Amino acid sequence: MWASGVLAMGVLVALAVQADSEAPSSSSWLTAMDVAVGLAFVAAGVVARGPLPQRALMAAVGPAWLAGSFLVGARSLHQAVVVVALVAFPAGRVRGVASWVLVGLAGLAALGLVPQLGVVALFAGIAAVVLARWRADPAAPWYPVAAAAAVAAVLAWVWWTEHLRAGTFDATVILLGYELVLLLVAAGFPLAAAAVLRGRARLADPLLSEGQLAGLDGLAAVLGDVLGDPELRVYRWRELEAAYADGRGQRVASRGDRRWLAVDGPGGPVAVVAHRSSVLEDGPTAAAVAAAVRLAIDHLRLREEQQERLGELEASRARLVAAADRQRARAAAELRQDVEAPLRVAQSELRAMRPGVRDPEAAAAVDVVVQELAAATGELADLVAGIPPADLGGGRLGRALHALAEASPVPVTVAVADDAAGSLEAETALFYVCCEALANAVKHAGATRVTVTVERGDGGMVATVADDGCGGADPSGSGLVGLADRLAARNGRLWVESPPGAGTTVTAVVPG
């Protein structure tokens, strides 16, 4: 096929050179320009990338141009082929009624039935038709518009010079100008074809860009904006229902008055694009859109799986925290009941019998035992003081915080709003935050006063612990990190403000 094409072009070039040499005003450089125009279109169709039909149309301009050199009836044939090539750009397919009308007029022009001004209007019509679908066509419409406008301008100039300024008519200059414009049209085709391919390759970029997607509706909005179809919709295939569904999960069975572009993957249907865009009638563009939608659907699926796993992880962490809290509460109750209470009973009985002990050595021993029991009882009380009561929830956090404040060695002011009531989990999390922050203020900050406030905020319950200590607390310390993790298990957040020398403020927010 290549050999046949080269042979045919060789014959056409030879015939064109012979015809040009026999012309009255023949010259070697005009002959060279004539041959260069024909070869330029053939070369443009060969070297360009893209659909074969479009490249074949552009390459066909070359033989049509050369045939016009030695066939009088073919002088306008190349113009008709250029019209079809520009109208069919970029896929080599004629789309729409207006485009077919232009192709029909091109056929009349090839037969010499259209006057020169009509040919000018024909090329101007190409520019108008392409501009009319500019927004809806992502296929670099600058090329057919610029090429058609350039040819229309040079033909109009030829007509104006020939009919209105007959004294200045120079056939050589006019022919040279026309041939230069055709050379530019041929040279611009590979660049335009490459721009189309780059545009198709970038179709996935806006669909996958961060922050653009909000489910199928967000995907459809972005794709509709790219293709100029605001009513475009994307429906996802649901394997369990064996049907397509919209962003709300509702089944979609009817196409309505929109066309469907099926998007399939290796395992079967993936999605469908319901549209009214004529752009998707172009096979390569439709394939590029389908590939972009396939990537976007995979992206959405991965995000959904990630969110599902994250939700499962958070739920698991919350269950672990709740189980640990229940275990601590159970251990604290057992310590109070099985250890602290007997210790206090024993301490009370020893104190009651102490006045009846007459032996000094025995009395001293009893006093030592009483003191040891008091110390053990105090240490046990300190140990269970950091464990919240089991009956938290429903606003009982205030009572627990007041009890915590009474046991503190520094003055603590507690203010709990009347509407600051939450679930057992929420109030337990805030109790631990207040307890840890109060312990840090006493042990490390050297505080002389601490203020604890609990109120209801937009994000849920808000607890704030502020002290007047030395500041400089490290938010990455194990205690504060543990509190942050505990709150995160409840979808809560922790903030620590501790400038050196200006005290520390710990704020915790947890959904109520």
Summary of the structure (lengths in Angstrom):
residues: 512
radius of gyration: 43.1
end to end distance: 77.9
largest distance: 152.4
contacts: 1591
relative contact order: 0.05
helix: 63%
strand: 12%
